[in-house]
Amino acid sequence: MKSLVLYYSQKGSNRYLAEKIAKELNCEIEAIRPRLNAQFLMMAGLNFGIHRLQHEVANYDCIILCGPIWMGKLIAPLRSFAKQHLLNIRQLVFVTCCGSSFEKKDEKFGHGLVFKQVRELLKEKCIHCQAFPIGLVLPPEKREDSDLMMKTHLNDGNFKGEIAEKLEELMQVLRR
């Protein structure tokens, strides 16, 4: 299966995750670049579109779309990509490094709500969604510390244990 990893990352954790996935799959990778990269406007739901991709989406069997979740929403650059390329996407896997834990995934700002948005937008083309909560790289007693979570970024030093296991689970899905 020919795959392409596309990502948007504001602080670097989703870029790191996308790079890990692309390396594991030995596939191409590209950043999604919003026309206007103003986080506060994107958080408000304003959408200015994205720049043209270098890769042709229709040439790939599977797109792995990787990006953050802000306030329980599928962010503008990712939503723009999905809407713009919907007809050319064969299969899509959505992946996020996020602040919501598995226990709180269905709460107001949880990743479960975003997964629902992705599935509603892409229908049967969305074959899998996978969260990588940033709290997995923190000691258990610090996983509810929102300030620490906002300051923590994925890197080679902390990508181990539970979060690395989640990557292996994702690779099993992607290699089917």
N, C-alpha and C positions, 0 to 999 in steps of 0.2 A: 504494500500500500504506500503510495507516494503522499507524504505529509508535508505541511508547511506550518510553522509556528509563527503566529502573529501576536504581537503584544503591545500594550500600552502600560507605561510605568511612570509614575510621578516621582517616587522616592527611591526606586531601585530594586525593591524586593520582587516585583513581578517580572522585571527584566532578568534578574538572577534566576528565577524559577523557569522562565521561558528558555533561557540559555541552557539550563540543566536538561530540560525536556528535549530541546533540539539536539544536544550532544548525545543523549541516550538514544534517540531515534536516528541519529546521523542524517538530519534533514535540514532544510533551509529555514532561515529565521528572518523576520523583518519587523521593525517597529512601526506601529500605527502612529502617524503624526497628525494631530488635530490642526486645522487651519489657524485657530487661535487657541493657544495653550494657556488659558486663564482658568485656573482651578476653581476659583470662587464662582465664576460664571457657569462652568460646567456642573458644579454642585447644585446650582440653582435650576439646572435642567436646560439651560440654553445650549444650543447645538449649532456649531458653525461648520460642521462637516470635517472631513479628513482629506489630507493630500493623497494624490494618486499613489497606489502601491507599485513597487517595482516588479513584484511577482503577479502573475495572472492566476487568480483564484481558481478559475475553471480548469487549470492544468493539474489540480491536486485532488486526490481521493478524499483526503481528510484535512481539515483546518483545525489546528489547536489554537484557540483564542484565549489569551492570557491577559488578565488585567485586574485592577483593584475594584473594590466595592466601596462606594461612598454613601453613607447614610441609608443603606438598604436599597440602593438603586443600581441598575445597570448604567454605568457612566456613559456620557455622550459619545466619546470616541469609539467605544465598543459597539454601542447601539447604532451609530452611523455606519460603521463597517458592516454590521449584520444586515441592515436595511439596504445599503447600497449594493451588496454582493449576494443577496439572498438567492437570486435565481441561479448563480454560478456555484454556490456551495453545495457539495454533494453530501458531506458529513461534517459535523462540527463537534468538537469537544471543548467545553468551556472550563477554564481553570483559573482559580484566583488565590492569591495570597491575601488574606483578609484579617480583620480584627475580631470577627465573630467566631465564637467557639462552636463546636459541634452541639453542645448542650443548648446553646442559645440561637441556633441557626434559624429558627422559625419566629424569633422575636422581631420587633420593629425594624431593626437594622441588620438582621441576620442574612447570611448568605443563602439560606434556603429560599427566601423571598426573591432574590436575584435569579437563582436557578429557575424558579417558576417563570420569571419574566423572559429568560433566555429560551426556555422551552415553548412558551406561548408565541414568541417571535419567530423561532426557527422550526417549530412543529417537529415532524419526524426526522428532520435533518440533524437535530441535536441528539447525539447518541450517548452523551455522558457529560456530567458536570462534576468537578472535583474541587473541594476547598482545601487550602493549606493554611489553617489558622496560625497567625504569627505567634500566638501563645504557646504553640507546641515547642518552640525553641527556648522558652523560659522555664525556670524551675516551677514546679506545680504551685508553690505558695505565692508566686508572682503573676500567675496567669490572669488574674482579675485586675491587675494594675494598669489602667488605661493609659496613663502617662508613659509608663515603661513600654507598653506595646507600641505606642506611637513613635517612640524613639528607636525601637528595635527594627533592624533590617536583616534580611536573609544574607548570609555570606558563607564562605567555606568553613569558617570556624564554628558556626552554630547549626549548619544543615546536617543534622545527625539525629539518631533516635527516632522518635515518633514521626517527625516530618519527613525524614528520609524513607521511612516505611510507607508513608502515603505516596511518595513518588514511585516506589516500586509497585504499589497497587495500581497506580495510574498506567505505568508501563505495561503491566499485564493486560489491561483493558485495550491499550493502543496497539499491542502486538497481536491481538486476535485476528 
